[in-house]
Amino acid sequence: MNLFLSRLNEPQKRWYVATLSEEADGPSDRKLALITVLDEMTIRRGKAELQDQLSALPLDQQRRASL
């Protein structure tokens, strides 16, 4: 996992780890922080960013409308 994370930029890292944290049987924020060396607050920030972004997208549309 850390090899994969090393190839991502900072937002991508926190978003990826946030998705792992959100899984029903996934590790806790604390455990992910220990594994990835990301701060727990950074993981929570990633969860909030994903939630904000996803809530702005229409539920019935997979892609943005083309111009």
C-alpha positions as CSV (number, residue, x, y, z in Angstrom):
1,M,0.0,0.0,0.0
2,N,2.8,2.4,0.9
3,L,4.5,1.9,-2.5
4,F,1.2,2.8,-4.2
5,L,0.8,5.8,-2.0
6,S,4.3,7.0,-2.8
7,R,3.2,7.4,-6.4
8,L,0.2,9.7,-5.6
9,N,0.1,13.4,-4.9
10,E,-1.1,14.6,-1.4
11,P,-4.8,15.0,-2.2
12,Q,-4.8,11.6,-3.9
13,K,-3.2,10.0,-0.9
14,R,-5.7,11.3,1.6
15,W,-8.7,10.4,-0.8
16,Y,-7.4,6.9,-1.3
17,V,-6.8,6.3,2.4
18,A,-10.2,7.9,3.2
19,T,-11.9,5.4,0.9
20,L,-10.2,2.5,2.7
21,S,-11.4,4.0,6.0
22,E,-15.0,4.2,4.8
23,E,-15.2,0.5,4.0
24,A,-17.6,-1.4,6.3
25,D,-14.9,-3.9,7.4
26,G,-12.0,-1.6,6.7
27,P,-9.3,-0.5,9.1
28,S,-9.9,2.4,11.5
29,D,-8.4,5.9,10.9
30,R,-5.9,5.2,13.7
31,K,-4.8,1.9,12.1
32,L,-4.5,3.5,8.7
33,A,-2.5,6.4,10.2
34,L,-0.1,3.9,11.7
35,I,0.3,2.0,8.4
36,T,0.5,5.0,6.1
37,V,2.1,7.6,8.4
38,L,-0.7,10.0,7.4
39,D,-2.2,11.9,10.3
40,E,-5.7,10.9,11.5
41,M,-6.9,14.5,10.8
42,T,-5.6,14.2,7.2
43,I,-7.6,11.0,6.7
44,R,-10.7,12.7,8.1
45,R,-10.0,15.7,5.8
46,G,-9.9,13.3,2.9
47,K,-13.3,11.8,3.9
48,A,-14.8,15.3,4.2
49,E,-13.4,16.3,0.8
50,L,-14.8,13.2,-0.9
51,Q,-18.2,13.6,0.8
52,D,-18.4,17.3,-0.3
53,Q,-17.4,16.4,-3.9
54,L,-19.7,13.5,-4.2
55,S,-22.7,15.3,-2.8
56,A,-22.4,17.9,-5.5
57,L,-22.7,15.4,-8.3
58,P,-26.1,14.4,-9.7
59,L,-27.1,10.9,-8.8
60,D,-28.4,10.0,-12.2
61,Q,-25.4,11.0,-14.2
62,Q,-22.1,9.1,-14.4
63,R,-20.1,11.6,-16.4
64,R,-20.2,15.3,-16.9
65,A,-22.2,16.5,-19.9
66,S,-20.0,17.2,-22.9
67,L,-19.8,20.7,-24.2
